[in-house]
């Protein structure tokens, strides 16, 4: 069964009213949110299989499919 986030990713990829750049921007927002939730889950007493890894994999696959470049990684900030 697909998660809400997976369905949203597919919806964005298939939306013909959005440009590729718009699709990439929306997918990056989902990716950022999922990473934040994954970090929060890793700091709590939640189980190891929080489901965020699968969502991140789906977002990354969609971004690759759209030809998005991996963002530059900088120093971590607080």
N, C-alpha and C positions, 0 to 999 in steps of 0.2 A: 504494500500500500504506500502510495506517495505521500510525503509530508506536505503541509501547506507551503513550506518554503520551496520545495521541489516543484510544486504546481505553479508557484509564482515565477520561478526561474523560467519554466517552459512557456508561460504566458508572455513574459517579456521577450524571449527569443522569437516567438511566433508573431508578435505584434507588428503588423506591417505599417502602422502609423508612426512608429518610432524609427529614427535613423539609427545606424549602427552605433554612433557615438552616444546617443541617448540610451540605447540598450546597455552599453558598456557601463555608463554612469550609474544606471539603476542596479545593475548586477554588482557593481563595486560597493554600493550602499548595503546591499544584502550581505555581501561578503564581510564587510566591516562589522555589521551587526552580529553576524554569526560568530566571528572571531572574538568579539567582546563577550558574547554569551558563553562561548567555549572557555575563555579565560576565567570568567566568573564561576563556571561549573567546576573547573579544575581546582579552584581555591576553596570550594565548599565540600561538604561531605557527600555530594552526589556520586553516583556510580561512575565507573570508567567509561561506559558506553553511553555517553550523553546524547548521541545522535547528531551532534553538530559537525562531526568529521564527515559524515555522509553528505550533509547539506553543503559544506564547503567544497567537497569534491564535485558535486553537481554544478555549483556556481563556477568553479575553476574550469570545468569541462565546457560550460556555455561560453565563458570568456575566451577560451582557446578557440572554440568554434567560430567566434566572431572576429578572431584575429587580434584580440587585445594583447598588448605587451604587458609583461609582468611589471608592476610599479617598482620604482627604485626604492630600495630599503635604506632608511636612514637610522640614525641613532635612536634608541628608545627614549621616550620622554615621559615625564610624569604630568 
